Amino acid sequence: MEIKYLEYFEKVAQNGSINQAAKLLYISQPHLSHIIKEIEEEAGVQLFYRTRKGCSLTPDGEYFLDHCKIILKELERLKTFSDSSKPEKSTLNVSMTRFSHTAECFNQICRKHQNENNFSFCLKEDAEMNVIENVMEGKSNVGVIHFASRESSAKQKQFFEAGLHFVPLALFQPSICLSRSHELLQNHELIDLSVLKQYGFVRYIGQFEDFIYRITTQNLHLDLNESPKIVYVNDRAEQMSLISESNFFTIGITEFEQQDSRYQVISIPLLGCNECLRFGVIYKEKSELTAAEKEFVELLIKHYRVLQAKEAEQIKERPAAFVCQLEKPV
């Protein structure tokens, strides 16, 4: 059983409601319900009484909660002891949703500090809800996330209520990532979402709620989670390598550095899509970022603004620039 599942269980017990606990944890209610059911199955007993008004602990649930609190308290003590015994060092602790542009910025900071005597830099790639949770719980000091632009007001309200500061980075239109030699590109045309249904979709494990997997254009709504052909991968290199050697595709944004030269995978604007992806940085309101973390955030702001300006120029030049791009020698 994962430790964070115990934290979820405790939150549900405290609030007497799976729905309310899910809001506080920034995860979906069905996802949390599944986790609670999984905990009960592993424990072999019913832990909650469910009613229309919420849920309450069973006698077994009360017993389970007592031990859950002991375990979580001891883990917190171990963490405090571990932190206090560490020598002073340069630190950079980041959680991010999986986009290469963010990873490039992290790598750039690492290269800049490579000759220092003492440092600890950590990058975690995860689903949006887990990135937010990592920052809220202090597991990461900086989070880099993306979400649908139409959700901006609701997201900012959530961040405010959770005591998180949000720094907007950029807005991007979704793009289709596919091999430069893909058969769909032979006619030098922009690609409509409807034609993708016959091709395999390559996606990351565990990001079912990601906006980019539920795309709407002017004439079609497509939930890519329901695609008949899906390949699940863990990391970027696996994804790019597979796409470069097949007719599979994925959804992303503007090309990252060396995407074309290294993998022969290009990013094509999705035809008729009016929705955008908003990228931003989150961190605790009262937290003091380290020098390396401030440096990282400043680099992100600069990097994403350059990318957004680049996309704006490409939009002005379509479709001519698109044809030129396809005709560029590999």
N, C-alpha and C positions, 0 to 999 in steps of 0.2 A: 504494500500500500504506500503510495507517495505521501510524503510529509505534507505537501500543500493540500492534499485531500482532507487531512485532519483539520487544517485551518479552515477549509470550506465547511466541514461538518460543524465546527465550533461557531462559525458565523451564522449558519442556519439555526442552530440551537439558540443563539443569542437573540435572533430576530423573530423566531417563530414563524418564519415565512421563507420559502425557497425563492419566491419572486423578489422579495425585498433584499435578501442576501445576495442574489445574483446582480442586482443593481449596484450594491455596494462593492461587489467584487469585480464589476465591469465584465461580466460574462453573461451569456444568454441563459434564460430560465431553463430551456430544455437541456442545455449542456450541464448545468448544475444538478438538475433532477437526475440525469444519467449518472453523474458522479456519486450522488447520495445513494442511488440504487446499487451501484457497484460496491460502495463501502458496506452496505447491508449484506450483500451477497458474500463478500469476503469475510465479514464478521459472523455470518451464519445466523443472524437474528434481525428482527425488525427494530429499528432505532427510533422511528418517528410514527406517530399517529397522524394520518393525513385527513383534513377536513376542508370544507370550502373556505373556511376562515384562515386557514394556514396549517401549521403542523406543530405538534408538541412531542416531547420526548417520552418514549416508553420507559419502563423500569430498566430494561437493558440499555436503552439510550442514555439514561442518567448515569449508569455505571460506566458506559463507554466514554461519556463526556468527562467524567472525573479523571480517568486515565489519560484521555486526550490532552487535558490541561496540563497534567504533570509532564507529559512528553514534550509539549510545546514550550513549557517554561524551562525545562532542562536544556533544550536546544538553544533557547535564547541566551542562557547562561554560558553555554559553550561558545556561542558566537561572540559574546562580549569578552570572554577570556581570550579567544583567538585574536580578536581585533586589538586588544590592549597589549598583547605580547609581540605584535608585529613592529619591526623597525620603521622609522619614518622613511617614506619613499614617494616617488612621483606616481600618481594613480590616475587611471582613466577607466571608468566602469560604465559600459554602454549596453543597452538592449535596443534592438532594431527589428522592424519588419524587413523581410528579405528583399532588399533592393541593392544592386551593386554600387550605385552612386554613393550610398552611405558607407558601405564597406571600403570604397576607395578613399574616402576622407579619413576613416579610421586608420587605414594602412599608411596614409601620408603622415599622420601624427606619429605613428610608431616609428617610421623611418627617421623622422626628425629627431627623436629622442633615443635612437639606438645606441649611442655611445655614452649614455648616462650610466652611472655605477649601480643605481638602485631604482627600479621601477616595476609597476605591476599594471598592465593594460589588459582589459578583458572585454570581449565583444560577444554578446549572445544574440542569435537570430531566432525569432519566434513569431507567433501569431500576435496580432495587435492587442488582444485582451491580455495576453501574458506579458507583453512589453509594459503595458500600463500597470499591471499588478506588480511587476518587478520594481518599478520606480516607486510605487506607493509603499511597498514593503521594505524599501531600502536595499534591495538586492542589486539594483543598478542605480546610479546617480543621474544618468541621462537616458532618455528614451527617444527614439526616432520612429515615428509612425506615419501611416497614411490612411485616409478614409475618403468616402464620397463627399464631394464639396457640398452637396445638399444637406449633409449632416453637420455642417460646421457649427451652427448655433447650438444644437443639442450637445455636441461634443464639448464645446467651450463651457457650457453650463455644468456638465459632468466634471470637467477638470477643476472648475472653480469650487464645486462642492467637495471634491476630493483633496483640495489644498494643493493642486498642481498648477504650475505656470506653463502656459503654452506659447511657443514662439513659432509663428507661421514661417514656412520656408518657400513654398512655391506651389503652383497649380499646373497640372499636366493633363493633356488628353490621353486616353488609353491608346496603346498601339499593339499591333499584332507582331510577335517575334517569330520569325520563321527563317528557314534556310534560304540563302541567296539563290540557290538553284531550285527552289520550290516551284512546282508546276503552276501554281496560281499566279506567279510573277511573270510568266512568259508573255502575257498580253500587255504588260506595263500599265496596269490599271490599279486604282485603289480597291481595297478588298472589303466587300460587304460581309457582315457577320454571318448571314445565312449560309454562305458557301463553306464555312468552317465546320459545320456539323458533321460532315463526312470524314473529317480528319481527326487524328488522335490529339488529345489535349494533355500537355505535360504540366503538372502542378506540384506544389510543395505539400508534404504531409501535414495535416493538422490545421489548415487554414480555411476551413469550410465557410467561415463567416466573412471572408475577405470580399470587399466590393468588386474587385476585378474579376471574380468568378461568377458574378451575376450582372451581366452587361445588358444595357438597353440602348438600342439605336432607334432611328426614326421609324423603322418598319418592323422591328423585331425585338423581343425580349428573350434572352437565352441564359438559363442557369447552367453554367459550365460544370457545376457539381453533378449534374444529371447527364453529362455526356456519355454516350454509349462506349466511347473509347477513351480511357484515362490511364495515364502513366504517373505514378506517384514517385517523387524523388526527394532526397534530403537536402541537396545543396546545389548551388548555382552551376558548378562545373559539370555535374551530371546532367543537369537540364540542358545547358548549352550544347554539350557534346552530342546528346541524343537528337536534339532539334537539327543540328548541323548535318546529320547523316540520315535524315528521314524526312517524311512529309508531315511530321508532327508540328504543333505550334503551342505558344503560350501567350498570355496577355501581360504587357509591361508598359513602360514609358519610353522616353528618349533613350537612344543607345548609350550604353556605358563605354568607357574608354577601352579600346581594343576588342570590342564585341565583334565587329566585322572582320578585322584583320586576324584575330586569333581563332574565331569559331566560324567565320563566314555566315553569321546570323545577323539579319538586319531587322529594324523596327519600322513597321508601316502603319501610318495613322489609320485608325478604325473609322470607316466611312459612316457618316451620319450619327455619330455619337456626340451628344451635347453635354454629357456628364463629364466631370473632371475629377482627378485624384488630387486631394490636398495633402501635402507633406508638412510635417511640423515636428518640433522638439518639445518634450515635456520634462520637467524636473520639479521637485518639491519646492513650494513657495519659500520656505524658510531654510532651505539647504544652502550650504556654501560649496560651490563647485571648486574643484582643484584647478590649478593653473592649466594643466593639460586638458581638463574637461572644458574649461572656458575657451581654450584654443581650438578644440574640436568643434564646439558650437559655432564659433566665428567662421571656421573653415566651411562648415555645412551651409551657413547662410550665404557665403560668397559663392560656393560651388553650385548650389541649387538655383541661385539667381542667374548665374551664367547659363545654366541648362535651360531655364525658362525663357531667357532671351533668345537662345539658340532655337528653341521650338517655335517661338513667335516668328522668327525670320523664315523658318521652314514653311510655316503655315501660309505666309505671304507668297511664297514662291511655288506652291503646289498648283497644278500637278507637274509642272515642268521640272522642278528639282527632283521630284520623285523618279521621273523617267531617267534623268541624268544619273541619279544614284544607282539605278539598276544597271546602267550601261557602263558604270565605272569598272575598270579591270580588277579582277580578284587577285 
